[in-house]
């Protein structure tokens, strides 16, 4: 049942970074990512909550994620709405037996503590609606398209 699918859950370590520009590589060399869900989609800014953003990924070259024994490098780039301040995270090591000549595909979830999401003082009083935008990169440096989550509502 596991065939080419590899399910992972990762806890994000927030690192300052900037998203890589879209690759000029042909589309069949770039990884793909699609949004699945964000939970909870409504929370109070006063609560200590965690957002769980789930997505699917695939890469025909099979070089998405880090390989065991290599120096881990960030391969997920994300930002709240504006794209002005990007953070990065990593898919975990993916064993070679999940990588086939047909590539690799799987599901992953990012866990983001809501208290780490910056809000201005007006948003703390009135609440705010926002989305996360994100992309992934493979080991060759090719980036997926940048996609967004559904709307997340932070209540005062």
Residue pairs with C-beta under 8 A, 6 or more apart in sequence:
2 98
4 98
4 100
4 102
4 103
4 104
4 105
5 105
5 106
5 107
6 94
6 98
6 104
6 105
6 106
7 106
7 107
7 108
8 91
8 92
8 94
8 106
8 107
8 108
8 109
9 108
9 109
9 111
10 89
10 90
10 91
10 92
10 108
10 109
10 110
10 111
11 111
12 76
12 87
12 89
12 110
12 111
12 112
13 89
13 90
14 87
14 89
14 112
14 116
15 74
15 87
15 88
15 89
16 87
16 88
17 74
17 77
17 86
17 87
17 88
18 77
18 86
19 77
19 78
19 79
19 83
19 86
19 135
19 143
19 146
20 77
20 135
20 137
20 141
20 143
21 143
22 143
22 145
22 146
23 29
23 30
23 141
23 142
23 143
25 140
25 142
28 60
29 60
29 61
29 140
29 142
30 138
30 142
30 143
30 144
30 145
31 57
31 58
31 59
31 64
31 136
31 137
31 138
31 142
31 143
31 144
32 57
32 58
32 59
32 144
32 145
33 55
33 56
33 57
33 134
33 135
33 136
33 144
33 145
33 147
34 55
34 56
34 57
34 147
35 53
35 55
35 147
35 148
35 149
35 150
36 54
36 55
36 56
36 107
37 52
37 53
37 54
37 150
38 51
38 52
38 53
38 54
38 132
38 149
38 150
38 152
39 51
39 52
39 54
40 49
40 51
41 150
41 151
41 152
41 153
42 152
42 153
42 155
43 49
43 51
43 114
43 152
43 153
43 154
43 155
44 154
44 155
44 156
45 114
45 119
45 123
45 124
45 127
45 128
45 154
45 155
45 156
46 156
47 114
48 113
48 114
48 115
49 113
49 114
50 111
50 112
50 113
50 114
51 110
51 111
51 112
51 114
51 132
51 152
52 109
52 110
52 111
53 109
53 110
53 112
53 132
53 134
53 149
54 107
54 108
54 109
55 107
55 108
55 109
55 110
55 134
55 147
56 105
56 106
56 107
57 64
57 91
57 105
57 106
57 107
57 108
57 136
57 144
58 64
58 103
58 104
58 105
58 106
59 103
59 104
59 105
59 138
60 102
60 103
61 103
61 138
61 140
61 142
62 99
62 100
62 101
62 102
62 103
62 104
63 99
63 138
63 139
63 140
64 75
64 91
64 94
64 104
64 136
64 137
64 138
64 139
65 75
65 91
65 92
65 93
65 94
65 104
66 72
66 73
66 75
66 90
66 91
66 92
66 93
66 94
66 139
67 93
67 94
67 96
67 139
68 93
68 95
68 96
72 90
72 93
73 90
73 139
74 88
74 89
74 90
74 137
75 88
75 89
75 90
75 91
75 136
75 137
75 138
75 139
76 88
76 89
76 90
76 91
76 110
76 134
76 135
76 136
76 137
77 86
77 87
77 88
77 134
77 135
77 136
77 137
77 143
78 86
78 87
78 88
78 89
78 110
78 132
78 133
78 134
78 135
79 85
79 86
79 87
79 132
79 133
79 134
80 117
80 118
80 130
80 131
80 132
81 130
81 131
81 132
81 133
83 133
89 110
91 108
91 136
94 104
94 106
98 104
98 106
110 134
112 132
114 154
117 154
119 128
119 154
123 154
124 156
125 156
126 156
127 153
127 154
127 155
127 156
128 153
128 154
129 151
129 152
129 153
129 154
130 151
130 152
130 154
131 148
131 149
131 150
131 151
131 152
132 148
132 149
132 152
133 146
133 147
133 148
133 149
134 146
134 147
134 148
134 149
135 143
135 144
135 145
135 146
135 147
136 143
136 144
137 143
137 144
